[in-house]
Amino acid sequence: MSAILKSIALALVVFASGCATKTAEVALVTDANGKLKSAQIAKTSGDPALDKRALGIARKRFTKVVPVPAKDKTYMQPVEFKLN
């Protein structure tokens, strides 16, 4: 199935279920010791409140998602919100 058809199918499922989603992408950067140095929104969800929440979620889950982080590396973490 082409990417366009998959997108349309996903949009139809979301529409049919009455549930919309928004996704923010967070850039998480480690320092020379592999510790989380910074987190910032790389791609906005379009909602500043959700973006702020995405930053907190990504920071909190970082050690679970990346148990042994590399030194001086940027990790991209999407955070999806399902809206009613």
Rosetta constraint file for C-alpha pairs under 8 A:
AtomPair CA 1 CA 5 HARMONIC 6.30 0.50
AtomPair CA 1 CA 6 HARMONIC 6.53 0.50
AtomPair CA 2 CA 6 HARMONIC 6.27 0.50
AtomPair CA 3 CA 7 HARMONIC 6.14 0.50
AtomPair CA 4 CA 8 HARMONIC 6.20 0.50
AtomPair CA 5 CA 9 HARMONIC 6.01 0.50
AtomPair CA 6 CA 10 HARMONIC 6.09 0.50
AtomPair CA 7 CA 11 HARMONIC 6.08 0.50
AtomPair CA 8 CA 12 HARMONIC 6.12 0.50
AtomPair CA 9 CA 13 HARMONIC 6.25 0.50
AtomPair CA 10 CA 14 HARMONIC 6.19 0.50
AtomPair CA 11 CA 15 HARMONIC 5.97 0.50
AtomPair CA 12 CA 16 HARMONIC 5.80 0.50
AtomPair CA 13 CA 17 HARMONIC 6.01 0.50
AtomPair CA 14 CA 18 HARMONIC 6.10 0.50
AtomPair CA 14 CA 19 HARMONIC 5.35 0.50
AtomPair CA 14 CA 20 HARMONIC 5.72 0.50
AtomPair CA 14 CA 21 HARMONIC 7.79 0.50
AtomPair CA 15 CA 19 HARMONIC 6.55 0.50
AtomPair CA 15 CA 20 HARMONIC 7.11 0.50
AtomPair CA 18 CA 84 HARMONIC 6.87 0.50
AtomPair CA 19 CA 82 HARMONIC 6.55 0.50
AtomPair CA 19 CA 83 HARMONIC 5.68 0.50
AtomPair CA 19 CA 84 HARMONIC 5.05 0.50
AtomPair CA 20 CA 82 HARMONIC 5.85 0.50
AtomPair CA 20 CA 83 HARMONIC 5.08 0.50
AtomPair CA 20 CA 84 HARMONIC 6.55 0.50
AtomPair CA 21 CA 80 HARMONIC 6.70 0.50
AtomPair CA 21 CA 81 HARMONIC 5.40 0.50
AtomPair CA 21 CA 82 HARMONIC 4.39 0.50
AtomPair CA 21 CA 83 HARMONIC 5.59 0.50
AtomPair CA 22 CA 45 HARMONIC 5.52 0.50
AtomPair CA 22 CA 46 HARMONIC 7.83 0.50
AtomPair CA 22 CA 80 HARMONIC 5.78 0.50
AtomPair CA 22 CA 81 HARMONIC 5.20 0.50
AtomPair CA 22 CA 82 HARMONIC 6.64 0.50
AtomPair CA 22 CA 83 HARMONIC 7.55 0.50
AtomPair CA 23 CA 44 HARMONIC 7.41 0.50
AtomPair CA 23 CA 45 HARMONIC 4.99 0.50
AtomPair CA 23 CA 78 HARMONIC 6.55 0.50
AtomPair CA 23 CA 79 HARMONIC 5.52 0.50
AtomPair CA 23 CA 80 HARMONIC 4.24 0.50
AtomPair CA 23 CA 81 HARMONIC 6.05 0.50
AtomPair CA 24 CA 41 HARMONIC 7.05 0.50
AtomPair CA 24 CA 42 HARMONIC 7.72 0.50
AtomPair CA 24 CA 43 HARMONIC 5.61 0.50
AtomPair CA 24 CA 44 HARMONIC 4.92 0.50
AtomPair CA 24 CA 45 HARMONIC 4.40 0.50
AtomPair CA 24 CA 50 HARMONIC 7.69 0.50
AtomPair CA 24 CA 51 HARMONIC 6.10 0.50
AtomPair CA 24 CA 54 HARMONIC 6.54 0.50
AtomPair CA 24 CA 78 HARMONIC 5.78 0.50
AtomPair CA 24 CA 79 HARMONIC 5.33 0.50
AtomPair CA 24 CA 80 HARMONIC 6.52 0.50
AtomPair CA 25 CA 41 HARMONIC 5.98 0.50
AtomPair CA 25 CA 42 HARMONIC 5.43 0.50
AtomPair CA 25 CA 43 HARMONIC 4.87 0.50
AtomPair CA 25 CA 44 HARMONIC 6.59 0.50
AtomPair CA 25 CA 45 HARMONIC 7.74 0.50
AtomPair CA 25 CA 54 HARMONIC 7.93 0.50
AtomPair CA 25 CA 76 HARMONIC 6.62 0.50
AtomPair CA 25 CA 77 HARMONIC 5.59 0.50
AtomPair CA 25 CA 78 HARMONIC 4.22 0.50
AtomPair CA 25 CA 79 HARMONIC 6.09 0.50
AtomPair CA 26 CA 39 HARMONIC 6.58 0.50
AtomPair CA 26 CA 40 HARMONIC 5.63 0.50
AtomPair CA 26 CA 41 HARMONIC 4.59 0.50
AtomPair CA 26 CA 42 HARMONIC 5.31 0.50
AtomPair CA 26 CA 43 HARMONIC 6.99 0.50
AtomPair CA 26 CA 54 HARMONIC 7.25 0.50
AtomPair CA 26 CA 55 HARMONIC 6.51 0.50
AtomPair CA 26 CA 58 HARMONIC 6.91 0.50
AtomPair CA 26 CA 76 HARMONIC 5.69 0.50
AtomPair CA 26 CA 77 HARMONIC 5.10 0.50
AtomPair CA 26 CA 78 HARMONIC 6.13 0.50
AtomPair CA 26 CA 79 HARMONIC 7.48 0.50
AtomPair CA 27 CA 39 HARMONIC 5.56 0.50
AtomPair CA 27 CA 40 HARMONIC 5.39 0.50
AtomPair CA 27 CA 41 HARMONIC 6.15 0.50
AtomPair CA 27 CA 42 HARMONIC 5.64 0.50
AtomPair CA 27 CA 74 HARMONIC 6.34 0.50
AtomPair CA 27 CA 75 HARMONIC 5.73 0.50
AtomPair CA 27 CA 76 HARMONIC 4.70 0.50
AtomPair CA 27 CA 77 HARMONIC 6.44 0.50
AtomPair CA 28 CA 36 HARMONIC 6.97 0.50
AtomPair CA 28 CA 37 HARMONIC 7.64 0.50
AtomPair CA 28 CA 38 HARMONIC 5.89 0.50
AtomPair CA 28 CA 39 HARMONIC 4.52 0.50
AtomPair CA 28 CA 40 HARMONIC 6.83 0.50
AtomPair CA 28 CA 58 HARMONIC 7.90 0.50
AtomPair CA 28 CA 59 HARMONIC 7.71 0.50
AtomPair CA 28 CA 74 HARMONIC 5.48 0.50
AtomPair CA 28 CA 75 HARMONIC 5.03 0.50
AtomPair CA 28 CA 76 HARMONIC 6.26 0.50
AtomPair CA 28 CA 77 HARMONIC 7.42 0.50
AtomPair CA 29 CA 36 HARMONIC 5.94 0.50
AtomPair CA 29 CA 37 HARMONIC 5.56 0.50
AtomPair CA 29 CA 38 HARMONIC 5.26 0.50
AtomPair CA 29 CA 39 HARMONIC 6.33 0.50
AtomPair CA 29 CA 72 HARMONIC 6.89 0.50
AtomPair CA 29 CA 73 HARMONIC 5.68 0.50
AtomPair CA 29 CA 74 HARMONIC 4.37 0.50
AtomPair CA 29 CA 75 HARMONIC 6.33 0.50
AtomPair CA 30 CA 34 HARMONIC 5.14 0.50
AtomPair CA 30 CA 35 HARMONIC 5.14 0.50
AtomPair CA 30 CA 36 HARMONIC 4.40 0.50
AtomPair CA 30 CA 37 HARMONIC 4.93 0.50
AtomPair CA 30 CA 38 HARMONIC 7.04 0.50
AtomPair CA 30 CA 69 HARMONIC 7.38 0.50
AtomPair CA 30 CA 70 HARMONIC 7.25 0.50
AtomPair CA 30 CA 71 HARMONIC 5.96 0.50
AtomPair CA 30 CA 72 HARMONIC 5.04 0.50
AtomPair CA 30 CA 73 HARMONIC 5.39 0.50
AtomPair CA 30 CA 74 HARMONIC 6.51 0.50
AtomPair CA 31 CA 35 HARMONIC 5.52 0.50
AtomPair CA 31 CA 36 HARMONIC 6.40 0.50
AtomPair CA 31 CA 37 HARMONIC 5.44 0.50
AtomPair CA 31 CA 71 HARMONIC 5.81 0.50
AtomPair CA 31 CA 72 HARMONIC 4.82 0.50
AtomPair CA 31 CA 73 HARMONIC 7.43 0.50
AtomPair CA 32 CA 71 HARMONIC 4.93 0.50
AtomPair CA 32 CA 72 HARMONIC 5.22 0.50
AtomPair CA 33 CA 71 HARMONIC 5.62 0.50
AtomPair CA 33 CA 72 HARMONIC 7.72 0.50
AtomPair CA 34 CA 68 HARMONIC 7.94 0.50
AtomPair CA 34 CA 69 HARMONIC 5.44 0.50
AtomPair CA 34 CA 70 HARMONIC 5.29 0.50
AtomPair CA 34 CA 71 HARMONIC 4.15 0.50
AtomPair CA 34 CA 72 HARMONIC 6.59 0.50
AtomPair CA 34 CA 73 HARMONIC 7.92 0.50
AtomPair CA 35 CA 69 HARMONIC 7.34 0.50
AtomPair CA 35 CA 71 HARMONIC 7.62 0.50
AtomPair CA 39 CA 55 HARMONIC 6.66 0.50
AtomPair CA 39 CA 59 HARMONIC 7.02 0.50
AtomPair CA 40 CA 55 HARMONIC 6.76 0.50
AtomPair CA 41 CA 51 HARMONIC 6.89 0.50
AtomPair CA 41 CA 55 HARMONIC 7.06 0.50
AtomPair CA 44 CA 48 HARMONIC 7.83 0.50
AtomPair CA 44 CA 51 HARMONIC 6.29 0.50
AtomPair CA 45 CA 50 HARMONIC 6.80 0.50
AtomPair CA 45 CA 51 HARMONIC 6.18 0.50
AtomPair CA 46 CA 51 HARMONIC 7.79 0.50
AtomPair CA 47 CA 51 HARMONIC 6.22 0.50
AtomPair CA 48 CA 52 HARMONIC 6.19 0.50
AtomPair CA 49 CA 53 HARMONIC 6.29 0.50
AtomPair CA 50 CA 54 HARMONIC 5.99 0.50
AtomPair CA 50 CA 81 HARMONIC 7.89 0.50
AtomPair CA 51 CA 55 HARMONIC 6.33 0.50
AtomPair CA 52 CA 56 HARMONIC 6.63 0.50
AtomPair CA 53 CA 57 HARMONIC 6.23 0.50
AtomPair CA 54 CA 58 HARMONIC 5.98 0.50
AtomPair CA 54 CA 79 HARMONIC 5.90 0.50
AtomPair CA 55 CA 59 HARMONIC 6.11 0.50
AtomPair CA 56 CA 60 HARMONIC 6.08 0.50
AtomPair CA 57 CA 61 HARMONIC 6.08 0.50
AtomPair CA 57 CA 79 HARMONIC 7.82 0.50
AtomPair CA 58 CA 62 HARMONIC 5.79 0.50
AtomPair CA 58 CA 77 HARMONIC 6.83 0.50
AtomPair CA 58 CA 79 HARMONIC 7.32 0.50
AtomPair CA 61 CA 65 HARMONIC 6.07 0.50
AtomPair CA 62 CA 66 HARMONIC 5.78 0.50
AtomPair CA 62 CA 67 HARMONIC 7.72 0.50
AtomPair CA 63 CA 67 HARMONIC 4.87 0.50
AtomPair CA 63 CA 68 HARMONIC 7.54 0.50
AtomPair CA 63 CA 69 HARMONIC 7.88 0.50
AtomPair CA 69 CA 73 HARMONIC 7.93 0.50
